[in-house]
Amino acid sequence: MKFRALAVIATVLVPALSGAAMAQSVKLLGEFRDWTAYTATESTGPVCFALSKPTEVSPSPDEFTEAWLYLTNRPSESVRNELNLVAGFIFAPDTPATATVSGQTFELFTDKDAAWLLDPNQNDNLAGALRAGSSVVIEGTSDKGIRIVETFSLSGATAASRAIEGCTG
């Protein structure tokens, strides 16, 4: 998992988080069952994130790549507990997705192959639900009009989120 996660960081997450600026360093904070936590230093300051890949994708869309769910802290930008999904497929334009955990449903907005929490004021509520739950189910519609369901285990999510709480780069 380490190599794949580092590949994702290098090719997907770091450019997405920092725009044109690339991370200067990435450090593993720990592996926690199905989640892994990292810290990186960017030109805007430290960024710490926990990530996991889905345990199930149904149905598997055509041209499916890898999917990753992130929980990110960027203290220099006052961002805490930001959820980001890299779905592994392209979402239908202008269609929302949902994240459901422990009976709570959160609306996500989508853009190309990614999704974020529609209301960032819900970041802490969603992060708390992730820590308390056993799985999170993300549902979205592909650009082919197919409803895709991705299930992520939350085993280790609490420990990984604790590892990124004191984000200092």
ROSE-4610 file (N, C-alpha, C; in Angstrom, 1 decimal, always signed):
// ROSE-4610
residu = [M/M/M/K/K/K/F/F/F/R/R/R/A/A/A/L/L/L/A/A/A/V/V/V/I/I/I/A/A/A/T/T/T/V/V/V/L/L/L/V/V/V/P/P/P/A/A/A/L/L/L/S/S/S/G/G/G/A/A/A/A/A/A/M/M/M/A/A/A/Q/Q/Q/S/S/S/V/V/V/K/K/K/L/L/L/L/L/L/G/G/G/E/E/E/F/F/F/R/R/R/D/D/D/W/W/W/T/T/T/A/A/A/Y/Y/Y/T/T/T/A/A/A/T/T/T/E/E/E/S/S/S/T/T/T/G/G/G/P/P/P/V/V/V/C/C/C/F/F/F/A/A/A/L/L/L/S/S/S/K/K/K/P/P/P/T/T/T/E/E/E/V/V/V/S/S/S/P/P/P/S/S/S/P/P/P/D/D/D/E/E/E/F/F/F/T/T/T/E/E/E/A/A/A/W/W/W/L/L/L/Y/Y/Y/L/L/L/T/T/T/N/N/N/R/R/R/P/P/P/S/S/S/E/E/E/S/S/S/V/V/V/R/R/R/N/N/N/E/E/E/L/L/L/N/N/N/L/L/L/V/V/V/A/A/A/G/G/G/F/F/F/I/I/I/F/F/F/A/A/A/P/P/P/D/D/D/T/T/T/P/P/P/A/A/A/T/T/T/A/A/A/T/T/T/V/V/V/S/S/S/G/G/G/Q/Q/Q/T/T/T/F/F/F/E/E/E/L/L/L/F/F/F/T/T/T/D/D/D/K/K/K/D/D/D/A/A/A/A/A/A/W/W/W/L/L/L/L/L/L/D/D/D/P/P/P/N/N/N/Q/Q/Q/N/N/N/D/D/D/N/N/N/L/L/L/A/A/A/G/G/G/A/A/A/L/L/L/R/R/R/A/A/A/G/G/G/S/S/S/S/S/S/V/V/V/V/V/V/I/I/I/E/E/E/G/G/G/T/T/T/S/S/S/D/D/D/K/K/K/G/G/G/I/I/I/R/R/R/I/I/I/V/V/V/E/E/E/T/T/T/F/F/F/S/S/S/L/L/L/S/S/S/G/G/G/A/A/A/T/T/T/A/A/A/A/A/A/S/S/S/R/R/R/A/A/A/I/I/I/E/E/E/G/G/G/C/C/C/T/T/T/G/G/G]
num = [1/1/1/2/2/2/3/3/3/4/4/4/5/5/5/6/6/6/7/7/7/8/8/8/9/9/9/10/10/10/11/11/11/12/12/12/13/13/13/14/14/14/15/15/15/16/16/16/17/17/17/18/18/18/19/19/19/20/20/20/21/21/21/22/22/22/23/23/23/24/24/24/25/25/25/26/26/26/27/27/27/28/28/28/29/29/29/30/30/30/31/31/31/32/32/32/33/33/33/34/34/34/35/35/35/36/36/36/37/37/37/38/38/38/39/39/39/40/40/40/41/41/41/42/42/42/43/43/43/44/44/44/45/45/45/46/46/46/47/47/47/48/48/48/49/49/49/50/50/50/51/51/51/52/52/52/53/53/53/54/54/54/55/55/55/56/56/56/57/57/57/58/58/58/59/59/59/60/60/60/61/61/61/62/62/62/63/63/63/64/64/64/65/65/65/66/66/66/67/67/67/68/68/68/69/69/69/70/70/70/71/71/71/72/72/72/73/73/73/74/74/74/75/75/75/76/76/76/77/77/77/78/78/78/79/79/79/80/80/80/81/81/81/82/82/82/83/83/83/84/84/84/85/85/85/86/86/86/87/87/87/88/88/88/89/89/89/90/90/90/91/91/91/92/92/92/93/93/93/94/94/94/95/95/95/96/96/96/97/97/97/98/98/98/99/99/99/100/100/100/101/101/101/102/102/102/103/103/103/104/104/104/105/105/105/106/106/106/107/107/107/108/108/108/109/109/109/110/110/110/111/111/111/112/112/112/113/113/113/114/114/114/115/115/115/116/116/116/117/117/117/118/118/118/119/119/119/120/120/120/121/121/121/122/122/122/123/123/123/124/124/124/125/125/125/126/126/126/127/127/127/128/128/128/129/129/129/130/130/130/131/131/131/132/132/132/133/133/133/134/134/134/135/135/135/136/136/136/137/137/137/138/138/138/139/139/139/140/140/140/141/141/141/142/142/142/143/143/143/144/144/144/145/145/145/146/146/146/147/147/147/148/148/148/149/149/149/150/150/150/151/151/151/152/152/152/153/153/153/154/154/154/155/155/155/156/156/156/157/157/157/158/158/158/159/159/159/160/160/160/161/161/161/162/162/162/163/163/163/164/164/164/165/165/165/166/166/166/167/167/167/168/168/168/169/169/169]
x = [+0.8/+0.0/+0.9/+2.1/+2.9/+3.3/+3.7/+4.2/+3.0/+1.9/+0.7/+0.2/+0.2/-0.2/+0.8/+2.0/+3.0/+2.8/+2.5/+2.3/+1.1/+0.1/-1.1/-0.8/+0.0/+0.4/+1.1/+2.1/+2.9/+2.1/+1.1/+0.5/-0.9/-1.6/-2.9/-3.1/-2.8/-3.2/-2.3/-1.0/-0.2/-0.5/-0.5/-0.8/-2.2/-3.2/-4.5/-4.6/-3.8/-3.9/-3.1/-2.1/-1.2/-1.2/-2.1/-2.0/-0.7/-0.1/+1.2/+2.4/+2.2/+3.3/+3.4/+4.5/+4.7/+5.2/+4.8/+5.3/+6.8/+7.4/+8.8/+9.2/+8.4/+8.7/+7.4/+7.4/+6.3/+6.8/+6.1/+6.5/+5.4/+5.6/+4.6/+4.5/+3.2/+3.0/+2.6/+2.0/+1.7/+0.7/+0.7/-0.3/-1.3/-2.6/-3.6/-4.7/-4.4/-5.4/-5.6/-6.8/-7.2/-6.9/-6.3/-6.0/-4.5/-3.9/-2.6/-2.5/-1.6/-1.5/-0.2/-0.2/+1.0/+1.0/+2.2/+2.4/+3.3/+3.1/+3.9/+4.1/+5.1/+5.4/+5.3/+4.4/+4.2/+4.6/+4.6/+4.9/+4.0/+2.7/+1.8/+1.8/+2.6/+2.7/+2.5/+2.3/+2.1/+0.7/+0.7/-0.6/-0.5/-1.5/-1.5/-2.8/-2.7/-3.9/-3.8/-5.0/-5.2/-5.9/-5.6/-6.3/-6.6/-7.5/-7.9/-8.4/-8.4/-9.0/-10.2/-11.1/-12.4/-12.2/-13.1/-13.1/-14.1/-14.9/-15.9/-16.3/-16.4/-16.9/-17.9/-19.2/-20.2/-21.2/-21.4/-20.7/-19.3/-18.4/-17.1/-17.2/-17.1/-17.3/-16.2/-16.6/-15.6/-14.5/-13.3/-12.1/-11.9/-12.3/-12.1/-10.6/-10.1/-8.7/-8.8/-7.9/-7.9/-8.7/-9.4/-10.2/-9.5/-9.6/-9.0/-9.9/-10.1/-10.8/-9.8/-9.8/-8.9/-9.6/-8.9/-9.3/-8.0/-8.2/-7.0/-7.1/-5.9/-5.8/-4.7/-5.0/-4.1/-4.1/-3.4/-3.5/-3.3/-2.3/-2.0/-3.2/-4.1/-5.3/-6.5/-6.4/-7.5/-8.5/-7.9/-8.7/-8.5/-9.6/-9.5/-10.6/-10.2/-11.1/-11.8/-11.1/-11.7/-11.7/-12.9/-13.1/-12.9/-12.2/-12.0/-12.0/-12.8/-12.8/-12.2/-11.3/-10.8/-11.5/-12.6/-13.5/-12.9/-12.0/-11.5/-12.4/-13.4/-14.2/-14.6/-15.1/-15.6/-17.1/-17.4/-18.8/-19.6/-20.8/-21.7/-21.6/-21.5/-21.5/-22.7/-22.4/-23.5/-24.4/-23.8/-24.6/-23.9/-24.7/-24.1/-23.9/-23.2/-23.0/-23.3/-23.3/-23.6/-22.5/-22.3/-21.5/-22.4/-22.6/-23.4/-22.6/-22.6/-21.9/-22.8/-22.9/-23.7/-25.1/-25.7/-27.1/-27.2/-26.0/-26.0/-25.6/-26.3/-25.9/-25.5/-24.4/-23.8/-23.7/-24.1/-24.1/-22.7/-22.3/-21.0/-21.2/-20.3/-20.4/-19.2/-19.4/-18.5/-17.9/-16.7/-16.0/-15.1/-15.3/-14.6/-14.5/-13.4/-13.3/-13.2/-13.6/-13.4/-14.7/-14.8/-15.9/-15.5/-16.2/-15.9/-17.2/-17.2/-18.3/-18.9/-20.2/-20.9/-20.9/-21.1/-21.1/-19.9/-18.8/-17.6/-17.8/-18.9/-19.2/-19.6/-19.8/-20.1/-18.8/-17.6/-16.4/-16.2/-16.4/-16.1/-17.2/-18.5/-19.5/-19.2/-18.8/-18.5/-17.3/-16.2/-15.1/-15.4/-16.3/-16.7/-17.5/-18.3/-19.1/-18.1/-17.1/-16.1/-15.4/-15.0/-14.4/-15.2/-16.5/-17.5/-18.0/-17.9/-18.6/-17.7/-18.2/-17.5/-17.2/-18.0/-17.8/-18.5/-18.0/-18.7/-19.0/-20.2/-20.6/-20.8/-20.1/-20.2/-20.9/-22.0/-22.8/-22.7/-22.5/-22.4/-22.8/-23.1/-23.4/-22.3/-21.9/-20.8/-21.3/-20.3/-20.7/-21.4/-21.5/-22.3/-23.7/-24.0/-25.3/-25.5/-24.5/-24.5/-24.3/-25.2/-25.0/-23.9/-22.9/-21.7/-21.7/-21.5/-21.4/-20.0/-19.3/-18.0/-18.1/-17.6/-17.6/-16.2/-16.0/-14.6/-14.7/-13.8/-13.7/-13.2/-13.8/-13.3/-12.4/-12.0/-11.1/-9.7/-9.3/-8.1/-8.3/-9.5/-9.8/-9.6/-10.0/-9.8/-8.3/-7.5/-6.1/-5.4/-5.8/-5.2/-5.6/-6.8/-7.3/-6.6/-6.3/-5.6/-4.1/-3.6/-2.2/-2.0/-3.1/-3.0/-3.5/-4.0/-4.6/-3.6/-2.4/-1.3/-0.5/-1.1/-0.3/+0.6/+1.9/+2.9/+3.9/+3.6/+4.5/+5.7]
y = [-1.2/+0.0/+1.3/+1.2/+2.4/+2.9/+2.1/+2.5/+3.1/+2.5/+3.0/+4.3/+4.4/+5.7/+6.8/+6.5/+7.6/+7.9/+7.0/+7.3/+8.2/+7.9/+8.8/+10.2/+10.3/+11.6/+12.4/+11.7/+12.4/+12.8/+12.0/+12.3/+13.0/+12.8/+13.3/+14.3/+13.9/+14.7/+16.0/+15.9/+17.1/+18.2/+17.9/+19.0/+19.5/+18.7/+19.2/+20.1/+19.8/+20.6/+21.9/+21.9/+23.0/+23.8/+23.5/+24.2/+23.9/+24.9/+24.8/+24.4/+24.6/+24.3/+22.8/+22.2/+20.8/+20.7/+19.6/+19.3/+19.2/+19.7/+19.6/+18.3/+17.8/+16.6/+15.9/+14.6/+13.8/+12.8/+12.7/+11.8/+10.9/+9.6/+8.7/+8.9/+9.1/+9.3/+7.9/+7.0/+5.7/+5.0/+3.7/+2.9/+2.3/+2.5/+2.2/+1.3/+0.0/-0.9/-0.5/+0.0/+0.3/+1.7/+2.5/+3.9/+4.2/+5.2/+5.6/+7.1/+7.6/+9.0/+9.5/+10.8/+11.4/+12.9/+13.4/+14.9/+15.3/+16.5/+17.1/+18.5/+19.1/+20.5/+21.1/+22.1/+22.8/+24.3/+25.0/+26.4/+27.2/+26.7/+27.4/+26.9/+25.9/+25.4/+23.9/+23.4/+21.9/+21.5/+20.3/+19.6/+18.2/+17.7/+16.4/+15.7/+14.4/+13.8/+12.3/+11.7/+10.3/+9.8/+8.6/+8.1/+6.6/+6.2/+4.8/+4.6/+3.3/+2.9/+2.1/+2.0/+1.3/-0.2/-0.8/-2.2/-2.8/-2.0/-2.5/-1.3/-1.6/-0.7/-1.4/-0.9/-1.7/-0.7/-1.0/-1.8/-1.1/-1.9/-1.3/-0.6/+0.7/+1.4/+1.1/+1.3/+1.2/+2.2/+1.9/+2.7/+3.1/+2.3/+2.6/+2.5/+3.5/+3.5/+3.3/+3.8/+3.6/+4.8/+4.4/+5.4/+5.6/+6.8/+7.1/+8.1/+7.9/+8.8/+9.5/+10.8/+11.6/+12.4/+12.5/+13.4/+14.3/+15.6/+16.5/+17.7/+18.0/+19.2/+20.1/+21.4/+22.4/+23.6/+23.5/+24.6/+26.0/+26.2/+27.5/+28.1/+27.3/+27.8/+27.6/+27.3/+27.1/+26.0/+25.0/+23.8/+22.7/+22.1/+21.0/+20.0/+18.7/+17.6/+17.7/+18.1/+18.3/+16.9/+16.5/+15.2/+15.4/+14.5/+14.6/+13.1/+12.9/+11.6/+11.7/+10.9/+10.7/+9.4/+9.5/+8.4/+7.2/+7.5/+6.5/+6.4/+7.3/+7.4/+8.9/+9.3/+10.7/+10.7/+11.7/+11.9/+12.6/+12.4/+13.1/+14.6/+15.5/+16.9/+17.4/+18.3/+18.9/+17.9/+16.8/+15.9/+15.7/+15.8/+15.6/+14.1/+13.9/+12.6/+12.6/+11.5/+11.4/+10.5/+10.9/+10.0/+9.7/+8.4/+7.9/+7.1/+7.5/+6.8/+6.8/+5.7/+5.6/+6.2/+6.0/+6.5/+8.0/+8.7/+10.1/+10.3/+11.1/+11.3/+12.8/+12.9/+14.2/+14.4/+15.6/+15.9/+16.3/+15.8/+16.1/+16.8/+17.7/+18.2/+17.5/+17.4/+16.6/+17.5/+17.2/+17.8/+16.8/+16.5/+15.4/+14.1/+13.7/+12.5/+12.7/+13.9/+14.2/+14.6/+14.5/+15.0/+15.6/+16.6/+17.2/+17.5/+17.7/+18.0/+19.3/+19.3/+20.5/+21.6/+21.3/+22.3/+22.1/+22.9/+22.7/+22.9/+23.6/+23.7/+22.4/+21.3/+20.0/+19.1/+19.7/+18.9/+18.2/+18.8/+18.2/+17.1/+17.4/+16.4/+15.1/+15.3/+14.1/+13.4/+14.1/+13.5/+12.7/+13.3/+12.6/+11.3/+11.4/+10.2/+9.1/+9.6/+8.6/+7.9/+8.6/+8.0/+7.0/+7.3/+6.4/+5.3/+5.4/+4.4/+3.2/+2.2/+1.1/+1.1/+1.8/+2.0/+3.3/+3.8/+4.9/+4.5/+4.9/+4.5/+5.8/+5.9/+7.1/+6.6/+7.4/+7.1/+8.3/+8.0/+9.0/+8.5/+9.4/+9.0/+9.2/+8.2/+8.4/+9.2/+9.6/+10.3/+9.5/+8.2/+7.3/+7.1/+7.8/+7.7/+6.5/+5.8/+4.7/+5.1/+4.6/+4.9/+4.0/+4.6/+3.8/+4.0/+2.8/+2.8/+2.4/+3.2/+2.8/+2.8/+1.6/+1.4/+1.4/+2.2/+2.3/+1.9/+1.0/+0.6/+1.8/+1.9/+2.9/+2.3/+1.1/+0.5/+1.2/+1.8/+2.6/+4.1/+4.5/+5.9/+6.8/+6.3/+7.1/+7.4/+6.3/+6.4/+7.3/+7.1/+8.0/+9.4/+9.7/+11.1/+11.7/+10.9/+11.4/+11.8/+10.9/+11.2/+12.5/+13.0/+14.2/+15.4/+15.2/+16.3/+17.4/+17.0/+18.0/+18.4/+18.6/+18.8/+20.0/+19.7/+20.7/+20.6/+19.6/+19.4/+18.6]
z = [+0.0/+0.0/+0.0/+0.7/+0.7/-0.6/-1.5/-2.8/-3.6/-3.6/-4.3/-3.8/-2.5/-1.8/-2.2/-2.2/-2.5/-4.0/-4.9/-6.3/-6.4/-5.6/-5.7/-5.2/-4.1/-3.6/-4.7/-5.3/-6.3/-7.5/-8.0/-9.2/-9.1/-8.0/-7.9/-6.8/-5.5/-4.4/-4.3/-4.4/-4.1/-5.1/-6.4/-7.4/-7.1/-6.8/-6.5/-5.3/-4.3/-3.1/-3.2/-4.0/-4.0/-5.3/-6.3/-7.5/-8.3/-8.6/-9.4/-8.5/-7.2/-6.3/-6.0/-6.0/-5.7/-4.3/-3.7/-2.3/-2.3/-1.2/-1.1/-0.4/+0.4/+1.1/+1.6/+1.6/+2.0/+3.0/+4.1/+5.2/+5.7/+5.8/+6.3/+7.8/+8.2/+9.7/+10.3/+9.5/+10.0/+9.1/+9.2/+8.6/+9.7/+9.5/+10.5/+9.9/+9.8/+9.2/+7.8/+7.4/+6.0/+5.7/+6.6/+6.3/+6.5/+5.8/+5.9/+6.1/+6.9/+7.2/+6.7/+6.1/+5.6/+6.0/+6.0/+6.1/+5.0/+4.5/+3.4/+3.7/+3.1/+3.2/+1.8/+1.7/+0.4/+0.6/-0.5/-0.4/+0.5/+0.7/+1.5/+3.0/+3.2/+4.6/+4.6/+5.8/+6.0/+5.5/+5.0/+4.7/+5.2/+6.0/+6.5/+6.0/+5.7/+5.2/+5.5/+5.6/+5.8/+4.5/+4.1/+2.9/+2.9/+2.1/+2.1/+0.7/+0.2/-1.0/-0.8/-1.7/-1.5/-1.3/-0.5/-0.4/-1.4/-2.0/-3.0/-3.9/-5.2/-6.2/-7.0/-7.0/-7.7/-8.5/-9.7/-10.6/-10.9/-11.4/-11.7/-13.1/-13.1/-14.4/-15.4/-16.7/-17.8/-17.5/-17.8/-17.7/-16.2/-15.3/-13.8/-13.5/-12.8/-12.4/-10.8/-10.1/-8.6/-8.0/-6.9/-6.2/-4.8/-4.3/-3.0/-2.2/-0.9/-0.1/+0.8/+0.9/+1.7/+2.8/+3.9/+5.0/+5.2/+5.0/+4.9/+5.9/+6.4/+7.2/+6.6/+6.4/+5.9/+6.9/+8.0/+9.0/+8.5/+7.6/+7.1/+6.4/+5.9/+5.2/+6.0/+7.3/+8.2/+7.7/+7.0/+6.6/+7.5/+8.0/+8.9/+8.5/+8.5/+8.2/+6.8/+5.8/+4.5/+3.8/+3.4/+2.7/+1.2/+0.6/-0.9/-1.4/-2.4/-3.1/-4.5/-4.8/-6.2/-6.6/-7.4/-7.6/-8.5/-9.4/-10.3/-11.6/-11.7/-12.9/-13.0/-14.1/-14.3/-13.9/-13.1/-12.7/-13.8/-13.9/-14.8/-14.4/-15.4/-15.1/-14.3/-13.3/-12.5/-11.8/-11.4/-10.6/-9.2/-8.2/-6.8/-6.5/-5.5/-4.9/-3.5/-2.8/-1.4/-0.7/+0.6/+1.5/+2.6/+2.9/+4.0/+4.9/+6.2/+7.3/+8.5/+9.2/+10.4/+10.3/+9.2/+9.0/+8.7/+8.6/+8.3/+6.8/+6.1/+4.7/+4.5/+3.8/+3.5/+2.0/+1.5/+0.1/-0.3/-1.5/-2.1/-3.5/-3.8/-5.2/-5.9/-7.2/-8.0/-9.1/-9.5/-10.7/-11.3/-12.5/-13.2/-12.4/-11.9/-11.2/-9.6/-9.2/-7.7/-7.1/-5.8/-5.0/-3.7/-3.2/-1.9/-1.2/+0.0/+0.8/+0.3/+0.0/-0.5/+0.5/+1.8/+2.9/+3.8/+3.5/+4.4/+5.8/+6.2/+7.6/+8.3/+7.4/+7.9/+8.1/+7.8/+7.8/+9.1/+10.3/+11.6/+11.8/+11.4/+11.6/+10.8/+9.6/+8.8/+9.3/+9.8/+10.3/+11.6/+12.4/+13.6/+13.3/+12.2/+11.8/+11.2/+10.5/+10.0/+11.1/+12.2/+13.3/+14.1/+14.1/+14.8/+14.0/+12.7/+11.8/+11.5/+10.8/+10.3/+8.8/+8.1/+6.7/+6.2/+5.1/+4.4/+3.0/+2.6/+1.2/+0.4/-0.7/-1.6/-2.8/-3.1/-4.3/-5.3/-6.5/-7.5/-8.9/-9.8/-11.2/-12.1/-12.9/-13.9/-15.1/-15.9/-17.1/-18.1/-17.9/-18.7/-18.2/-17.0/-16.4/-15.5/-15.1/-14.3/-12.8/-11.9/-10.5/-10.0/-9.4/-8.9/-7.4/-6.7/-5.2/-4.9/-4.1/-3.6/-2.1/-1.5/-0.1/+0.5/+1.5/+2.1/+3.6/+4.0/+5.4/+6.2/+7.4/+8.3/+9.4/+9.2/+10.2/+10.1/+11.2/+11.2/+11.0/+10.6/+10.3/+11.5/+12.7/+13.9/+14.2/+14.1/+14.4/+13.4/+12.1/+11.0/+11.2/+11.6/+11.7/+12.9/+14.0/+15.1/+14.7/+13.8/+13.4/+12.7/+12.0/+11.2/+12.0/+13.2/+14.0/+14.3/+14.7/+15.0/+13.9/+12.7/+11.5/+11.6/+11.4/+11.5/+10.3/+9.4/+8.2/+8.4]
